[in-house]
Amino acid sequence: MATSSSITNPVFDSILPVYGNPRKNTPVWNEDDKMFIFDEYTSSAGHLHYRGLRFTNRIAVVENIGLYHTWKYIDSIEVYTYNNNSKSLIGSVKYEKTFYNRDMIRRAVESIIKQYVQGQLKVQNLQMNDDVIEREAKKYVEESYISFLSDDFGRNMTNMLPMFTSQQ
């Protein structure tokens, strides 16, 4: 009878390594939160912190999250747009001791997008109905919650991951 240690598969060994061996340093897809997890670390107090990334071909949202004992907190949200092949911060929100709440985060991201669009319209001396801006902001946020495992997730979007997950 074969033992599990005698059966090896290089792909599984790199994704799910045996204890004591390093795992390939790639972002982890979290299906429940519909985001990539990266930059994990444990604070000196023993709390886990990480960054979560969800994105579309128009925006990227980075959530800075902390797990304290049994509570999940949101520390900050950053929203980016693209400038050719680089990212450009369009807004952020910092929180202090705020429980993680998906609906609150969605509203905050929508608000950042709306304010950015309104500012850009004003700079360019253009006008657009607020209802249109709000509808588009909601659409972009909704698109960012599409599962990476779904066929609707753009294949070329995986090329964007290094822009956010590589150390700068």
N, C-alpha and C positions, 0 to 999 in steps of 0.2 A: 504494500500500500504506500502510495506516495505521500510525503508530508508536504505541508504548505511551503516550507522553506526550500524544498527542492524544485518547486515550480516557479519560474521567474518570467517576468514580462517587463522589458525595459520601460515601456510606456507607463504601466502601473507602478513600477518601482520609482519613477521620477515624480509621479503624481501623489502616490500614497507610499512613501518610503518606509522601510522597516525602521523601527525605533533606533536612534543613534545615527541614522544617515540623513543628510540634508535633503529638504524638499526643493524642487525647482522654484526659484523666486519669481512667481507670477501672481497677479491678482487672483483672488478667489471669488467666484461668482456665488452670491447668496440669493437664491431663488425667492425666498420669502420676502426679502426687502427689495428685490429687483435692483441690486447694485453689486458692483465689484468692491471687494474689501482689500485694502492695501495699507501699508505703513502701520502695521500693528506694533504696539509696544506696551509694556507693563510699567506703570509709574512706580516710584519708590514706595508709595503707599499700597501697592499691590493691585491697583485698578487697571483694567485693560482699556486701552485707547486705540482707535483706528480711524481711518478715513474711508468713506463710502463714496463711490462714483457711479452715477448714472448719466447717460448722455444720449443725444440724438445727433443728427447731422447739422443741427442749428445751435444747440446749447449743450453745456455740460454742467452738472451739479455735483459739487463735492461737499459731503457732510462730514464734519468732525464730530465723532461720537465717543462717549465714554461709558463704560460699564462699571458701576460702583456697587459692590455687593450684589444685590438682586435687581438694581435699577438701571435702566438705560437712559442716558442723558444726551441731549444735543448741545454741543459746545459752540458750533458755528456752521453756517452755510455759506458757500461761495458759488456764484453762478458765472460761468464763462461763455463767451461766444468765440468764434474762430476768426482769425485774421490770416488768411491763406493757410499755411500749415502750422500755425502756432495758436496758442490760446490767448484770450484777452479777457481779463476780469471785468465784468459789468456791474457787479454788486455783491455785497456780503452782509450777513447779519450775525452778530455775536450774541450768545445767550449765556446766562449765568444760572446754574442750578435749575435747568429747565428739563422736565421729563420729555422724552422722545415722543412725538406725536406726528404721525404721517400727515394728517390733515393740516396741521399748523405749518409743517414744512412745505407742503404743496402751496398753501396760500402765500407763504413768504417768498417762494420762488416765483410764483405768478406776479406778486407785487414788484419784485426786483425786475422782472422782464418788462412789465408795464411801465415802470419808471424809466428804465433804460430807453425803451422805444419812444416814450413821450419826450424825453430829453433829446434824443437824436432827431426827432421830428422838429422840435423847437430850434435846434442848431441849424437845421437845413431849411428852416422857414416853411415847413410843410404842415398840413393838418390832416388828421384822421379821426374818425368817430371813436370815442372812448369804448363803445360797445365792441367795435371791431378789434381794437387793441386787446381788450379783455378776453374776447373769444380766442384770439390767436395765442395769447399767453397761456390760457388753459389748455389749448391743443398741444403746445410745445411741452408743457409739463406732463400731460397725459402720455405723450409719445415717449418720454423719458422713463416711463414705468413699463415699457414693453420688455418682456423677458428676453434675455440673451439666448435662451434655448429655443425661442420662437423663430419660425421661418420669416417673420416680419422684421426681425432685427437685421439691419443692413450689414451685409458681409464685410464691406469695406470699413465699417466703423471700428472693427478690431484694430485697424491701423492707428486709430486715435489713442488707444490705451497708453502707449508709452509716453505720450505727451503729458499725461497726468500722473502716471505711476512711477516714472523714473525719477531718481533723486536729482534735485536741481541745486 
